[in-house]
Amino acid sequence: MQVHSSCYGVRPDSVGESWICSRCKAGAWTVECCLCNLRGGALKTTTDNRWVHVICAIAVAEARFVNAIEREPVDVSAVPETRKNLKCVFCHSNSSTENHAPASSAHTRNCAPSFHVTCAQIAGVVMTPADWPYVVSVTCHKHKMKTTTTVTKSKTPKPRVVPKAPQGPILGQRVIGRNTDSWYYHCTIIGMATQTFYEVNFDDGSYCDNLYPENILSHDCLHSGPPDAGELIVVSTPEGQILNASFVKEHTHKLYQVEFTTRHS
């Protein structure tokens, strides 16, 4: 593993070929980050004897480096317990039983998706240094600034070339996927499907963008289609709660069935 010495908290006098990271020094080969669902990487110890990625500790506002120079231990006791009930918009899993707390991005007005920091990194989400109170500024794909192109004036304007949209994965394509053990391996796509989700805003200010159409009780979505934007609806949650919300929009996710090259325990 390669790290910047200042980022990982490596003392200048210990930099050399014999240097090893904190996890290897402790022989903790199977530990995983307590703020995301991935093992390995630039991990540091926490004050309650767990492990956390340096990037996760930086991006989650409630986490704090007790020793900012050495980047450990990390105090995660201030991370709210309610974070465990949030669902990551990238891996679509919550952390209610594993104590993995997704971070919440609120750098754009009325936009607060929940995500694991490492999931966002893998998805290509832009993260840049920021000022207090957010050490890292996160911009979701929806609000990513579009790149503008400067056109030089000329007597005969050149025809605009429309870039081709990137082609998605196809059946039989060899890709890299995450297995049930949270590690990534080579695999082959053997099945494809689509799933429609609805985006809603709840009365308490919370937000959900992966609601199934059949969870809306006040509107027959399966026969009549989605509600109108801004329409007030009644939602049934997987936990059995009945909540009031307003409809935002619908979107479709592509789902892939993969077969891993070899079995991994």
Secondary structure, DSSP 8 states (H G I E B T S, - for coil): ----HHHHT--GGG-STT---HHHHHT-TT-BBTTSS-BSSSEEEBTTS-EEEHHHHHHSTT-EESSTTTT-SEE-TTS-GGGGG-B-TTT--B-TTTT---EE--SBTTB--EE-HHHHHHTT-EEEE--TT-SEEEE-GGG-----------SS--------------TT-EEEEE-TTS-EEEEEEEEEEEEEEEEEEETTS-EEEEE-GGGBSSS-HHHH-S--TT-EEEEE-TTS-EEEEEEEEEEEEEEEEEEESS---
